[in-house]
């Protein structure tokens, strides 16, 4: 017959497991990435299966995995003395994983579409690349050629001629610059904020960076500052 202490420990463990699986799956993902070097696309399915004073056992399947499902052991070092220590220790393990992996302790799960001045810039750059895609856009009798020659005296014809000769080179420079910005978005923002590469959110932000360039970064940075402030307030409450 189980003792009252055993029953208490079982209840505490069940609460910890439920809480981690429902509210802190990101932390479980980072434990797996740090300890077992799994890619984010795989580790993001982490589920806490069981817990002892010295070990976390994780799976990549639902809470009741099949007997053949792989299990991943995460050591708790030094071991817990009681399960009451689990909350602080698991938080410390997550902080250590974030430091080791150079990750933020929160996950970007949404895309913020352009609005206001960002939308204006997005449309402007999109139209610019669209116009530069064809030489005919700068030759008569195109609308662009007409506008340039009629509304920019003396220089309009020269601008149209220059763009007609070099449109592909200009377009290549634009794509190269924005391609670098998209690479920076992936390396310095999306990877750090735990966005799954090639996932929907990743494609949206990468596509935005390819069009907007530097203007795609401020909304991500603003969201990150908001998350930092939210976590600071939560720590103060505890």
SEPA-506341 format. One line per field, with one value per residue (C-alpha): x, y, z; residue number from 1. Coordinates in nm, 3 decimals, decimal comma. Example, Ala and Ser with C-alpha at 12.3 -4.5 7.8 and 13.67 -1.06 7.14 Angstrom:
// SEPA-506341
east <- [1,230 1,367]
north <- [-0,450 -0,106]
up <- [0,780 0,714]
seq <- [1 2]
// end
This chain:
// SEPA-506341
east <- [0,000 0,139 0,234 0,089 0,427 0,428 0,080 0,186 0,492 0,281 0,033 0,313 0,479 0,152 0,096 0,449 0,414 0,077 0,202 0,518 0,328 0,056 0,250 0,622 0,665 0,918 1,137 1,109 1,209 1,521 1,616 1,613 1,802 2,077 2,115 2,040 2,120 1,788 1,680 1,398 1,166 1,191 1,238 0,931 0,712 0,866 0,638 0,735 0,657 0,787 0,988 1,214 1,436 1,730 1,586 1,333 1,206 1,080 0,916 0,831 0,479 0,162 0,165 0,088 0,349 0,373 0,629 0,853 0,854 1,202 1,252 1,508 1,664 1,751 1,962 1,882 2,219 2,249 1,940 1,643 1,601 1,224 0,980 0,904 1,240 1,137 0,997 1,311 1,542 1,354 1,356 1,733 1,780 1,584 1,793 2,110 1,978 1,894 2,247 2,411 2,199 2,194 1,815 1,555 1,324 1,015 0,888 0,771 0,453 0,288 0,350 0,287 0,184 0,286 0,069 0,094 0,436 0,552 0,267 0,354 0,720 0,619 0,400 0,660 0,941 0,716 0,613 0,975 1,087 0,785 0,871 1,238 1,151 1,092 1,292 0,973 0,843 1,095 1,052 0,783 0,488 0,481 0,309 0,634 0,826 0,548 0,541 0,919 0,952 0,648 0,691 1,071 1,198 1,542 1,626 1,321 1,431 1,781 1,638 1,415 1,706 1,933 1,671 1,604 1,976 2,044 1,711 1,836 2,152 1,949 1,710 2,002 2,146 1,807 1,763 2,120 2,075 1,737 1,865 2,130 1,859 1,652 1,959 2,006 1,639 1,682 2,011 1,962 1,585 1,392 1,648 1,692 1,318 1,264 1,084 1,078 1,272 1,057 0,743 0,458 0,571 0,929 0,822 0,607 0,885 1,148 0,926 0,864 1,238 1,299 1,056 1,093 1,457 1,554 1,197 1,094 1,310 1,144 0,818 1,013 1,231 0,927 0,761 1,080 1,095 0,732 0,810 1,106 0,886 0,615 0,865 1,011 0,666 0,598 0,924 0,833 0,495 0,667]
north <- [0,000 0,340 0,575 0,928 1,068 0,847 0,966 1,328 1,279 1,117 1,405 1,663 1,479 1,458 1,831 1,908 1,684 1,833 2,188 2,138 1,976 2,241 2,560 2,497 2,279 2,533 2,449 2,076 2,149 2,333 2,051 1,809 2,042 2,102 1,750 1,535 1,788 1,736 1,993 2,228 2,072 1,741 1,860 2,086 1,776 1,706 1,573 1,512 1,145 1,090 1,254 1,135 1,326 1,277 1,241 1,380 1,133 1,292 1,150 1,291 1,157 1,201 1,156 0,782 0,671 0,323 0,091 0,126 0,508 0,648 0,801 1,068 1,097 1,444 1,431 1,663 1,758 1,757 1,546 1,706 1,647 1,682 1,744 2,082 2,195 2,103 2,439 2,639 2,367 2,324 2,701 2,705 2,420 2,613 2,926 2,719 2,569 2,915 3,034 2,726 2,741 3,123 3,124 3,350 3,198 3,275 3,177 3,391 3,220 3,491 3,716 4,089 4,207 4,552 4,842 5,218 5,333 4,970 4,892 5,195 5,086 4,726 4,831 5,078 4,822 4,553 4,784 4,887 4,527 4,461 4,754 4,659 4,304 4,408 4,636 4,725 4,914 5,191 5,210 5,393 5,367 5,244 5,445 5,465 5,608 5,861 5,969 6,004 6,207 6,428 6,503 6,512 6,769 6,716 6,410 6,188 6,044 5,979 5,802 5,586 5,500 5,418 5,189 5,017 4,936 4,837 4,713 4,358 4,483 4,714 4,431 4,200 4,457 4,497 4,119 4,081 4,348 4,217 3,861 3,956 4,109 3,791 3,589 3,821 3,783 3,405 3,403 3,686 3,684 3,377 3,120 3,300 3,322 2,949 2,977 2,646 2,683 2,633 2,655 2,894 3,172 3,141 3,180 3,485 3,671 3,568 3,682 4,009 4,062 3,992 4,271 4,523 4,463 4,644 4,759 4,400 4,399 4,662 4,469 4,160 4,362 4,538 4,201 4,075 4,381 4,321 3,959 4,065 4,312 4,050 3,802 4,072 4,148 3,777 3,739 4,037 3,877 3,556]
up <- [0,000 -0,099 0,184 0,208 0,102 -0,209 -0,295 -0,246 -0,468 -0,739 -0,731 -0,750 -1,039 -1,230 -1,184 -1,302 -1,609 -1,701 -1,649 -1,855 -2,142 -2,153 -2,071 -2,125 -2,430 -2,559 -2,259 -2,330 -2,689 -2,574 -2,332 -2,627 -2,857 -2,603 -2,466 -2,772 -3,048 -3,226 -3,487 -3,394 -3,652 -3,461 -3,102 -3,113 -3,069 -2,728 -2,454 -2,092 -2,034 -1,681 -1,407 -1,126 -0,888 -1,123 -1,474 -1,719 -1,978 -2,299 -2,608 -2,947 -2,940 -2,730 -2,354 -2,393 -2,649 -2,790 -2,628 -2,935 -2,935 -2,865 -2,522 -2,442 -2,098 -1,967 -1,649 -1,359 -1,214 -0,919 -0,847 -0,676 -0,305 -0,329 -0,611 -0,458 -0,604 -0,958 -1,065 -0,988 -1,123 -1,452 -1,501 -1,441 -1,690 -1,950 -1,889 -1,930 -2,254 -2,388 -2,312 -2,464 -2,781 -2,803 -2,801 -2,647 -2,382 -2,591 -2,934 -3,225 -3,344 -3,554 -3,853 -3,831 -4,180 -4,302 -4,187 -4,220 -4,342 -4,365 -4,604 -4,816 -4,835 -4,907 -5,202 -5,329 -5,333 -5,480 -5,765 -5,817 -5,866 -6,086 -6,314 -6,332 -6,437 -6,802 -7,033 -7,222 -6,917 -6,991 -7,367 -7,565 -7,576 -7,212 -6,939 -6,737 -7,033 -7,091 -6,725 -6,704 -7,023 -6,957 -6,589 -6,550 -6,801 -6,953 -6,744 -6,788 -7,122 -6,984 -6,678 -6,898 -7,127 -6,831 -6,671 -7,003 -7,037 -6,677 -6,538 -6,478 -6,305 -6,079 -6,001 -5,921 -5,677 -5,506 -5,472 -5,346 -5,076 -4,968 -4,984 -4,728 -4,511 -4,536 -4,433 -4,135 -4,046 -4,037 -3,846 -3,597 -3,539 -3,652 -3,533 -3,200 -3,147 -3,209 -3,544 -3,731 -4,054 -4,367 -4,155 -4,234 -3,998 -4,125 -4,490 -4,411 -4,230 -4,486 -4,774 -4,593 -4,545 -4,916 -5,006 -4,721 -4,634 -4,313 -4,251 -4,167 -3,851 -3,624 -3,567 -3,462 -3,228 -3,081 -3,013 -2,844 -2,618 -2,524 -2,434 -2,221 -2,035 -1,985 -1,842 -1,614 -1,472 -1,417 -1,223 -1,006 -0,925 -0,816]
seq <- [1 2 3 4 5 6 7 8 9 10 11 12 13 14 15 16 17 18 19 20 21 22 23 24 25 26 27 28 29 30 31 32 33 34 35 36 37 38 39 40 41 42 43 44 45 46 47 48 49 50 51 52 53 54 55 56 57 58 59 60 61 62 63 64 65 66 67 68 69 70 71 72 73 74 75 76 77 78 79 80 81 82 83 84 85 86 87 88 89 90 91 92 93 94 95 96 97 98 99 100 101 102 103 104 105 106 107 108 109 110 111 112 113 114 115 116 117 118 119 120 121 122 123 124 125 126 127 128 129 130 131 132 133 134 135 136 137 138 139 140 141 142 143 144 145 146 147 148 149 150 151 152 153 154 155 156 157 158 159 160 161 162 163 164 165 166 167 168 169 170 171 172 173 174 175 176 177 178 179 180 181 182 183 184 185 186 187 188 189 190 191 192 193 194 195 196 197 198 199 200 201 202 203 204 205 206 207 208 209 210 211 212 213 214 215 216 217 218 219 220 221 222 223 224 225 226 227 228 229 230 231 232 233 234 235 236 237 238]
// end
